[in-house]
Each structure stands twice: as structure tokens, then as C-alpha cells.
Amino acid sequence: MIPTISTVRDAGFNRLTDAFICGCLACLFAGSLDAQPLFRYRDASGQWVYSDRQPDNVAGGAEVEQLSYTPDNVAPEVTIERRPTRDGITLVARNTWFSHVQIAWSMNQATNVMALDGAALADNAVLKPRSETELLRLVPRIGGERMSFELSFQHIPGRPGAEHSLESAYRLPYALASSWRVSQAYPSTLTHADQSSVHAIDFVMPIGTGIYAARAGVVIEIADKYYSAGLDLNTDLARANIVRVLHDDGTMSLYAHLNWNSIRVRPGQMIERGEYLADSGNTGFSSGPHLHFVVQRNVGGAIESLPVDFAGPAGATVRLATGDLATAY
């Protein structure tokens, strides 16, 4: 089973429970785009402050107003559709990502279930971008009797086994000639302890700093609805605004902790090196304003971070370390 991604965003985990008699209608299990809560109040200077969580102890006892909004960004997802056949059902995976996705599934509590063509009830597959893929064809072991099961599945983006290959070093992900301090880079692993983030780099910068693409590619995921940061790993880890870009070698770059409502790109959009992506922020699991940048690949069931060289002066390349003041060339 593919594990959950331990980065600022986790892998989708979905559970499909099915109990049916042959001939029932197919059901589609898909996510929905729901309205999100939004809170606002005026601070001591009279400026509006927005949050996606109910504020506590607002200074001066200011009134907190609750609003709601519906995000216009539809997150990519993998869902499973159940389609009836003459003798049973077919399970079809629908991938809305603009990238390959690896999916792993296991069937539990199966009663009177048999997979055709020798297929395994626990397996994995690679789904093509924006595609439908048949996973299993199921029939009852005993015809005419009830068939029931529970199917669990997980997925991670990227083509397994991608090799990191590029013609030139990465550009630093901010404006040319500007410089920002590196607060954490390999081998420091204070908050970059797992394989998906060990080679990540944190740049300390004020909220609102322009973030630019370090390498060309296609945008495959964004998150833009979060307003604030916190230090609760369980609550805040998945609440960072991000942009994820797929490169032509199958690797992916992730820009995280971005500012709310600042992302200028959308999934499926082709971007060039140096293109303006978003503004830096302080969202998700974060102790202060900074940009988290990491290049990753799917190594076949897990996400692995990769060391990165950046363009330096006079055509040189630079491998950053904690404490460096890094200038973009």
C-alpha cells in the first residue's frame, strides 16, 4: 500500500464501501466543492483581518463576522466508479490530475467476491493523466447471491521511477538579483525529517514576496484557500497554500506556505522558467513567513525529495546550505 505523503500536502485517501445484488445501478464516488467558512474582524488599527478558523481573544473585543465562500479551484482527485456488467461489476479509476498518478488498493471484508482474469484484490497501477482505467472486474463466486466488499485505496502523483535530468541548474524561485536567507537546507533536518522533504529548502522572506518558477513545466496542483499558520502538526500540515509543477523528466517541484488568494496559475497550465507563480506567505505548518521549495519524484510507492543545484554567478552552480544568503541569477 502506498503510504501517505509526509509533505505540506498528504496523499488522497478514499474509502469505497460496496454491498450490492447483481444488476443494481452504478454509483459514482467523487469529491464535491463545498462552501468554506471564513471569519473576519477589524484589528486595533481598523484593518480587516481574515482567517479560516474561528479567532480567539480578539484584541479590543472586536466583533467577529462569519462568512462563507466557495473556492474556484477544483482540486485534482482520483475516484472510483462502479459500473454494472451482465454478471457483476467493473471498478474504474478516474484520474483528474494533469499527471500520471500511482494508485494502490486493497479489498477487505470481501464476501462472495471473485476477480476475473486472475486479477489480485490488492494491487497497484499507474493511471494516465486525465484518464479512466479499469482496475477490477468482479463477479460473485456463487451466482445470484449477494456480493459485498470494502475497497480502500491511496494515490500519489507522478510516474514511478522518474529520473532527475535537466539541461541547466534551477533558477532560485524569486526575483532576479534579490537575495534571501536560507533558514533550513540539507543536512539540517529539523522539520525536514522524512524522505519527501529531507532535501527541501526554506527561504525566509516577508509575506507578499513574488515567487517565480524555478523550472518550466505544467501545473498539476494548487491549494489557495488557507489564511493562517500554526504549529499543530496534525491540524496545520495540510493547510498550506501550494503550487506543484510537473517537469518533463517526471520530477515535480513544490512551492509551499504561499499567501492566500495570490496564486496566478491553474492546473493544466504550462509555465516557463521564471514565470510569476504566486506570493510568499505564512500558511500551514509554519512558525513564520517563508517559502518551502523542494523537488520530488515518485520512486514507486513513495515520494522522495532530491538535491538541487541553483544557477549562480558567471554560469556557476550553487548547492545551498543553512545560513546562506542566496541571490537569484
C-alpha positions, 0 to 999 in steps of 0.5 A: 500500500502506498503510504501517505505523503509526509509533505505540506500536502498528504496523499488522497485517501478514499474509502469505497464501501460496496454491498450490492445484488447483481444488476443494481445501478452504478454509483459514482464516488467523487469529491464535491466543492463545498462552501468554506467558512471564513471569519473576519474582524477589524484589528486595533488599527481598523484593518480587516483581518481574515482567517479560516478558523474561528479567532480567539481573544480578539484584541479590543473585543472586536466583533467577529463576522462569519462568512462563507465562500466557495473556492474556484479551484477544483482540486485534482482527485482520483475516484472510483466508479462502479459500473454494472456488467451482465454478471457483476461489476467493473471498478474504474479509476478516474484520474483528474490530475494533469499527471500520471498518478500511482494508485494502490488498493486493497479489498477487505471484508470481501464476501462472495467476491471473485476477480476475473482474469486472475486479477489480485484484490490488492494491487497497484497501477499507474493511471494516465493523466486525465484518464479512466482505467479499469482496475477490477472486474468482479463477479460473485463466486456463487451466482445470484447471491449477494456480493459485498466488499470494502475497497480502500485505496491511496494515490500519489502523483507522478510516474514511478521511477522518474529520473532527475535530468535537466539541461541547466541548474534551477533558477532560485524561485524569486526575483532576479538579483534579490537575495534571501536567507536560507533558514533550513537546507540539507543536512539540517533536518529539523522539520525536514525529517522524512524522505519527501522533504529531507532535501527541501529548502526554506527561504525566509522572506516577508509575506507578499514576496513574488515567487517565480518558477524555478523550472518550466513545466505544467501545473498539476496542483494548487491549494489557495484557500488557507489564511493562517499558520500554526504549529499543530502538526496534525491540524496545520500540515495540510493547510498550506497554500501550494503550487506543484509543477510537473517537469518533463523528466517526471520530477515535480517541484513544490512551492509551499506556505504561499499567501492566500488568494495570490496564486496566478496559475491553474492546473493544466497550465504550462509555465516557463522558467521564471514565470510569476507563480504566486506570493510568499506567505505564512500558511500551514505548518509554519512558525513564520513567513517563508517559502518551502521549495523542494523537488520530488519524484515518485520512486514507486510507492513513495515520494522522495525529495532530491538535491538541487543545484541553483544557477549562480554567478558567471554560469556557476552552480550553487548547492545551498546550505543553512545560513546562506544568503542566496541571490537569484541569477 
